[in-house]
């Protein structure tokens, strides 16, 4: 499952002189998973160097949500903020939450100066974040693989939504044939290379759908596209973007994709 995060994981381990696995991202001699995740994403350029996936996700989010106005938007694990900041306006207010203060700083720089009063930047772990208000839109893009508990994260997303509000989850389906194959490949390679780092959570589509249902979330939209294959991380961003866009926009290919973006509405 060599998405931009996983490509960067390979490069991180490569710096230490080993070939790595996207199942194993950063060295695990830290005190907690949160610190491990923070350490990885604090190396912002290593992650953003392969940001074609961010652009694809932003495109799909725009397609699923359409135009927004007078909306309260929460972006959990916002990264550089591009996905939610495409909605910044005089009438929309955005809350950006990220564990990495360095990612948040980039998000701050990506915010138009005249609209910064409409953006709230919060540097904390999703597991610790609490909000008094409820939101019209909650984004949870590329986050569930990294959190301490997938189940708790889905509960929080549902709780943060207003009745009738919408949320988006993005996952790699680890039950999908492609997801399974890549997981096995990288797992075996990681074992023989003896990489030591935190393991990405399994994010099975069937499990996410069940969790959403239990939290009164109704599925109203879904998009699929293909993961990149081993070795493709060496290609230029523009070609990786074209590859994923092609698999997204061709129906027969899209149905076989292991990258999943889900749109939910919270029951009133």
C-alpha angles and dihedrals in degrees: 000000000000100000118153091280092051094045087054089049089059090051093049093056090042089063088063091054098260134104107239143200128240086229087067117049116167136008113282102216090105127104100251145008089251091059091049092051091045091050091054098048094041086071087075101172092051089059099036093047086082099039100143088110092057090056092049091049092048090052093051093046089053091050094049098044100033118196118346131202134169088013134145106220127193119194112192114199089008098177108188090350098240097128096056098027089067083078098051111131143136090275102039123077120201130198113200116199123185138154091220115076088195092057089048090053090056089048089052090053090048091056116095108249094232091056102043090104087067093057128077116199116203123183107203145103116276088232090060099038118110128177130200094202128060124232138227091214131026121186122199102174120171091342108106093072090062107038125104091242127016091197094053091047093055090048090053094048090052092047092051092056126093115231104278091020121135132230135186128211124191119197144156105239104233090190092059117103091242093045091049093047094050092043090054093046095051093040092056093044091047091051094053093043088049094224114183114209146103118298122233115243120255108251106193114185092222091054094049091049090051093048091049092050092051088053095052095257118144119207111234104159142021136181128187135192138160130279117231118258129238111288096021091104088081090066122096118268093246092058093046089050091050091049094053093041090053092052090047097051100043108079099212092050095041092058089059095050122119095201106090132189115189128195118204136182121209114235114249 
